[in-house]
Amino acid sequence: MAYQTHSFLGANTPHGFVSLFDELYDPYKDHNLHIIKGGPGCGKSTLMKKIAATAEAHGFDTERVHCSSDPSSLDAVAVPALSLFVCDGTAPHVVEPRFPGACENIINLGAYWDEKKLHDTADEIRKYTLECALYHRRSVRFLAAAGALRLSSLQFLAPQVLEEKLNGYALRFCKRMLPNKKCAPGKTTRRFLSAVTPQGEVFFADTVAAAATEILLLDDPFSPAAGMLLQRIAARALAHGYDVTLALDPLDPHGDPLGLLLPEGAVALFRKTPQTAALPAARTLHMERFLHSDAVRGHKQKLLFQQKLQRALVDESIEMLQKAKETHDKLERIYIEAMDFARMQRETDALVARIFNEQLSKTG
């Protein structure tokens, strides 16, 4: 039976929208990327869902990449066994061909819209586009404030981490769970498995649970010890030939990860949050053991206050994303009314059939 994984390749963060779309595929290998261009509501996500369903019907595993501004929509689909990749190449994650025709093809859904209808509603399109961008900027400001509060707590407790003890635990964990393979270094894959969205903070727990039989939660609400442990285990695993999937933290995408997956060892480690707490963890590691004994005592009320304020700021960011989604829906309705979906469906159905015929013939 075909297996689906779910992820985000872009996320709303304190630094604005952070995109990993350049990491979807490798143009220097025999990969085939189809970049979809078109406006909102033109059917990009519907086409990708069709491609994913077709691949799964043929028994191929897929990665469904969701849109952090609307998790019910897809931004990309990967079918690794066929070296087939499809993505939405429009803003805010613009993707352009690097080797046009050789590795990438463009699917232009703008060919199916009525230009006159869109021209006649140009003022509305400008209004809703600018309004949507304004809500996204406000959302980022709240996330930036939340991220700054979290960073303040981490920096305050960083000197209190018992690094030698932490390093010793990381070494013992890897010896127990990841025996040395003595081969070439492993490969790092970066994904967001969590994102701040109009639906709240979405976390793909099922993707983690399906990939790992051993899940360890790191209970560490204030200090950087959990992130440091994840980095050390990831570095050792890579050095000994294990592939690692880093699950980035949407509140700190350039810092320590939220978690990591070690697919070959069927192991996952994640910081405990209200979202990751739903994971079927084998056990929870309380990270206070890696701090000086009085590190949190005496500061707990202040740290809890900062945590509560951080939560309120994220909630405000989510509210702005909800307003952006409402505005984007108005924009979509304009484009939907200008689309010839009947012709588009006929021609994209033929395109999907051709893509799969070509890819299946390559696999024999």
N, C-alpha and C positions, 0 to 999 in steps of 0.2 A: 504494500500500500504506500502511496506517495505521502511524503511528510512535509509539512509546512513549518518554516520558521518565520518569526515576525520580528521586525526591528524598525528603527528610524535611521536614516542617513543624514538627517538634519534636525536641529533642535533650537528652540528659543532659549537663549542663555543670557547671562549678565553682559556678554560681549556682543549681543545681537544674535542674528541667525548664524549658526555655525554649521557648515556643510561638509560632509564626508563623501560627496558624490564622486569625487575624483578617485575614490578608493573602491568604487563598485566593481570595476573590471580592470584588466591589464591589457592595454592595447598592443603590448609587445609579445603577447601570446596569441594563440589561435582563437581569439574571442570575437564575438559578434555583438555589437551594441546597436540598438535601435533607439534613437533620440526622438521623442515625440514633442512637436511644437504645436502651439495653439493657445487660444484664450481660455479664461475660466468657463467651466460648464460645457466645454466642447467635446468631452468624452474621453479625455486622456486616461483617467482612472478606470473607466469602464473597459477601455481597450486593454489595459494592463491586467485587469481581473480576468478578462477573456483569455489572454495569453497564459496566465498562471493556471487557470482551470484546464486549459487544453494540455499543458505540460503534465499536470497532475493526472489527467485522464489517461495519459500515455504511461503513467507509472513513475514519473520523474519528480524528485524532491524539488521544492521551490523555496526561495526566500522572498517573502512579501514585505516590501519596505513601505511603511505607512507615512502619511503626511502629518507632521506635528501640529499643523494648523487645522487639521480635520482628520483625526485618526481613522475614520471610516473610509477614507480615500487612500489610494495607493500612489506613491511617488516613484516606485521602481519595482521590478521583478527580476530575480536572478534564477536561472536554471543551470546550475553548475555542470551537471553531467552533459549538457548539450553546448556548453560554453556560450550560452545565450543570455543576453542581458537587455532589458528594456527600461527606459527611464523617462520621466517628465523633465525636459530640458529647459523649462521656463523659470523665471524668477520666483523665489529668491535663490534657487539653486541652479543657475544657468549652466547648461552643459553644451559644449560645442565640440564638433569632431576634431580630433587631432590628426587622424589619417582618413579623411573622407572617402567613403566608398570601399576602402580596403578593410577597415575595421569597424567603421560606424556608418550608419545610414540614418537619414532624417525622414520621419513620418510627419507630414504636414497636414494637420487637421484644419488649418485655416483655409484649405482648398474647398471646404464644405460650408463655409459661411457666406451670408449675403452681405457684401461690403456696403451696399447702400443703406441697409437697415442699421448697421453698426455706425456708419457715418452720420446718420440722422439722429442717433442717440449719443453722439460724441460727448456732449456736455455732461450727461449722466455718467458715462463711463469714466470721465476724468474725475468727477465729483466722488464717486464711490471708490475709485482706485486710490485717490489721495486720502480719503477718510480712513480707508483700511490701513494704509501705511502709518497714519497718525496713531491709530490704536496700537499698532505693533510697536511703535517707538515708545509709547507710554508703558506698554507691557515690559519692554526691555529696562526702562528706568526702575521699575519696581523690582525686577529680577536683579539688577545691579546692586540695589540697596540690600536685598536679601543675601546676595553673594558676599557683599562686604562684611555683613554681620557674621556670617559663617566663617569667613577667613579670619576675622578678628579673634574668634574663639579658638580656632586651630593654631594661630600664631601665639596666642597666650599660653597654650598648654604644650607647645612643641618642645620647650626645654625640659619638660617633665617626663618625656618618654624615655624608658629604659631600653636604649637601642641595642645593647649587647644581648639582653634577654629576648628582645624581639627578633633579632637576627638568628639566635639559637633556635627559636621556635620555627622560624621559616625553614631553616636547614633540616630540622627533624621532620617537619611536615612533608617536604619534598622527597626526602629519603624514603618515607613511609608510603606516600601516595604516588610518587613519580620516579621510579627507578631510572638510573642513568641509561640513556639509549646509546650514548657514544656515537653520535652521528652529526650531520650538519645542523647548525642552529635552526630552531623552529621559526615559524612565520607568525607575525602579529597581524591580527585583524581588529579593526576598531569599529564599534557600532554604539549607537545609543539604544539601550533596551528600555530606557525610561525617558519621558519627555514631559515638559509643562505644556499642556494643550487646553483648548476650550472645554474639553471634557474633564479637566482636572489633571492631576499627575498620573499619567498612564504608564504602567510597567508590564512588560510581557513576561509574566511569571511562567506561563506554559512553555515558552521557548527554553527557559532555563531548566525547568523540571524535566522536559523531554530529553535534554542533552546530558544531564548529569544524574547519576545514581547516588552520589555523595555530595550533599550541599551543606556548606558551613556558613552560618551567619555570624558576622562580627558585630557585637553589641558595643557601640562606641559613639554615644550621642554628641560628645564635645571635642575629643582630642583627635590629633592626626594619626594616632597609632594604627588604626584600621587601614587607612590609605597607605601608610608606610609598609605594613605587612603585605598588602596586595602587591605593591611594587616589587618587593623583594622576592616573593614567590614567583611572580611573572618573570622576573629577570633570570632566576635560576632555572625555571622550566624551559625558557627559550634557549638558554645556554646548553641545555642537555637534549635539545632536539624536539621539544614538544611545541606544537602550535598553541597559541594563546589568543583568545578573543577578549579584548578589553572592552568592558561596558563603561562608557564614559559617563561622567556625572554632569547632567545638564546645568547644575548650578556652579560647576567648576570644570568645564570641558578640557582645560589645558593643565589641570592639576591631577591629583590622585584619582584613580578610577572609582566608580561606584562598586564595581565587582569584576570578576574575571571568570571565564570559562576555559577549562582544559579538556577539550573534546576527547582526546585519546585516552585520558585517564578517567573520563566520565565524572569529572570533579568540577564543582563551582564554589566560589567564595564570594559573598556579597556583604557589604555593610548593611546593618539592620536599619531600615527606615519603615515608616508606616506602609509603604508599598511593598518592599521586599519581604516584610514580615509574613506575607502570604505564602512564601516559598515553603515547600515541604522539607525543611532542614533536618538533617540527621542530628545536628547539635548546634548550640550557640556558644561562641567563645566570648567571654566577657573581657573586654580589652583593658579594663582598669588594672589588671594584673601586670600590664606593661607600663604603668605609670608609677611615679613616686607615690607613696601611700597617702600623702596629704595633698595631692595635686588638685583635686576637685573640691575637697572639703574646705569650707569657708568661702568658696566662690560659686557654689552650686546655684544659689538664688539668682545671682547675676547671669550665669550661663543659661539658666532656664528662662529668664526674662528675654534674653537675646534670641533664644530658640523660638519662643512664642511670637516675638516681633517678626522674626524671619518667616514664620508660618503665615502671619497676617499679610506680609508683603507679597509672598507667593500667591496668596489668594487674590490680592488686588491685581496681580499680573494676569491671573487666569480670567478675571472679570474683563480685563481689557481684551484678551484674546477672544472671549465670547462675543464682545461687541464687534471685533474685527471680523469674526465668522459671520455674524448677522449682516454686516455690510457686504462681505464677499458674496453671500447668498444673493443679494440684490443684483450684484454685478453678473453673477452666473445666469440669472433669469434673463437678462438682456441678451447674452450670447446664445442661450438655449433657443430663444425665439428667432434668432437669426441663422440657426443651423439647419442644414438639410440632412437629418439623421438617417433617413431611409437610404439615401445614396451612400452616406458614410458607412453605414453598417454593411451594405453589399460589398463595398470595395475593401473595407478593413477585414471582413470575413475572408475574402479571397487572399488578402495579404497575410493573415495569420496562417491560413492553410499553406501558402507558399513558403513562409518562414519555417514551418515545422517540417514540411517535405524536404527542404534543403538541409536543415539541421539533422533530421533523422537519417538522411542518406549519408551524411558524413560519419555518423556513428556506426553505420553498417546495419 
